[in-house]
Amino acid sequence: MPTPTDTVPLWLDDGAYAPRPPLAEDLRADVCVVGGGVAGLACARRLATHGLRAVVLEARTVAGGASGRNGGFLLAGAAAFHVDARERFGRDAARSLYARTLRAQDEVYALAGELGVAAAVRRTGSLRVATSEDEAEHVRRHVAALAEDGFPGELVGPDDLPPVLRRSGLLAAHTAHDGALQPAVWVRALARAAEAAGVRLFEGTPVPAPVPAPGEGPVAAAGGSVRAAHVVVAADGALPALVPEVAGAVRARRLHMLATAPLPERVLEQPSYLRYGHEYVQQTADGRIAAGGFSDLDAGASWTDREAGAPAVWARVERWLRDDLGVAAPVTHRWVGVVGYASDGLPRAGDVHGRPGLHALGGYSGTGNLVGFLAGQALADRIALGEHDGLSVFASP
Ligand SMILES: Cc1cc2nc3c(=O)[nH]c(=O)nc-3n(C[C@H](O)[C@H](O)[C@H](O)COP(=O)(O)OP(=O)(O)OC[C@H]3O[C@@H](n4cnc5c(N)ncnc54)[C@H](O)[C@@H]3O)c2cc1C
């Protein structure tokens, strides 16, 4: 039998989800949000708390995209390590972005508690593990840069690493504020909170590309349309297709993951990422190992918006689990997700140049669980209050 290349992610494999109906009428709203991932939902919920009428159109189900297909790391900072971000974007800009993500992280923990999904948003801490001498030096500089800027983080020596990481890990940076998500449970809770705040949410409603700006006509889907003063496209991996203006700066990329059956014991309390973040692994609350990586092995083929995987990459992740981490449990799930990579490493959030009323969110380069939440809320504040400050840490689309 051929190996499937398009399978169900562990996080979405609950069999019990009842989707909301598709859009089947012509509506008016203040804001139409295209995309029901963490960014679009955080944006829509925040718009509603400002008293604006927001409608979300989602092609599949909420968390059906990267938000329900990811590694489940809730990390402060953006894609570049803080020490590198200081060099690339300037110390003040890097510090400001990191500080905002730390505040957003607290907000996510508090909100998850309020929404009754604290078990899906666990404050576990995380380990950034060095697998070579070069990387060990980078980890030391990373922790030093955090300390210089007043952010928490400490070095963990080889003897204090969890036994599963000792074979490949030389030392690690521990950041106690980071967390582990069951991302689909979290994002679905965010969707319910958005609806409770007044947002209207339609699933099974793909919007044809390119998405029109408000002056170019309503946002039309098969069964209806939305006419709004603002349109937000929050689609990360699909952003270059839906808003061609960003295609030069953000490229779609597929990332592979798999999950095992539950292990009888707990081997990893903190989500851990290795080899400059190429590989990532967490043990779920029910004992499974969820892991991904080797996108560099996927090379040119990784630059695609097709949600289908390469058996060779999954096989490499599986070998890594067995040979390097010593995890022998059988693999039960394999999947991919598509994300948007920004050419300069900076997430995009704001107004699309030359198309009044059209806004874009995305390009988190594989780290949008927290940054997407932050960017969505910042854009909502900008639309509702005209406030630009929150967007200053992002690049314009
Ligand atoms: C394998 C993998 C591992 C990752 N690991 C991590 C991690 O550990 N930590 C982390 O922070 N980030 C991680 N990420 C990245 C993170 O998942 C994304 O950055 C984040 O989910 C982006 O959220 P979003 O709301 O912008 O996009 P999405 O969640 O992709 O949401 C966009 C939505 O738009 C919908 N859509 C697309 N086209 C249309 C259309 N035409 N009409 C209507 N709707 C449309 C999609 O169905 C989708 O639901 C990972 C991603 C992957 C794939």
The ligand as a Gaussian input file, in Angstrom:
#p B3LYP/6-31G(d) Opt

LIG

0 1
 C        4.418000      21.547000      11.178000
 C        4.358000      22.922000      11.767000
 C        4.946000      23.166000      12.994000
 C        4.864000      24.425000      13.561000
 N        5.283000      24.598000      14.837000
 C        5.070000      25.774000      15.461000
 C        5.339000      25.926000      16.840000
 O        5.680000      24.961000      17.512000
 N        5.195000      27.148000      17.388000
 C        4.754000      28.214000      16.677000
 O        4.646000      29.307000      17.213000
 N        4.410000      28.090000      15.376000
 C        4.546000      26.897000      14.774000
 N        4.176000      26.746000      13.478000
 C        3.653000      27.914000      12.769000
 C        2.228000      28.245000      13.175000
 O        1.428000      27.096000      13.078000
 C        1.685000      29.328000      12.238000
 O        2.600000      30.400000      12.189000
 C        0.343000      29.875000      12.718000
 O       -0.552000      28.838000      12.975000
 C       -0.227000      30.827000      11.681000
 O       -1.544000      31.146000      12.050000
 P       -2.486000      31.873000      11.003000
 O       -3.767000      32.105000      11.684000
 O       -1.763000      33.043000      10.458000
 O       -2.575000      30.859000       9.793000
 P       -3.419000      29.503000       9.652000
 O       -3.576000      28.797000      10.928000
 O       -2.837000      28.762000       8.511000
 O       -4.849000      30.043000       9.290000
 C       -5.165000      30.511000       8.012000
 C       -6.526000      29.981000       7.666000
 O       -6.905000      30.529000       6.419000
 C       -7.674000      29.577000       5.762000
 N       -7.683000      29.895000       4.347000
 C       -6.710000      29.709000       3.434000
 N       -7.117000      30.107000       2.226000
 C       -8.380000      30.563000       2.376000
 C       -9.335000      31.086000       1.473000
 N       -9.072000      31.210000       0.177000
 N      -10.539000      31.448000       1.966000
 C      -10.841000      31.320000       3.272000
 N       -9.958000      30.809000       4.169000
 C       -8.737000      30.443000       3.715000
 C       -6.987000      28.259000       6.065000
 O       -7.856000      27.160000       5.908000
 C       -6.551000      28.463000       7.499000
 O       -7.424000      27.915000       8.441000
 C        4.255000      25.504000      12.869000
 C        3.649000      25.260000      11.639000
 C        3.684000      23.981000      11.092000
 C        2.998000      23.728000       9.793000

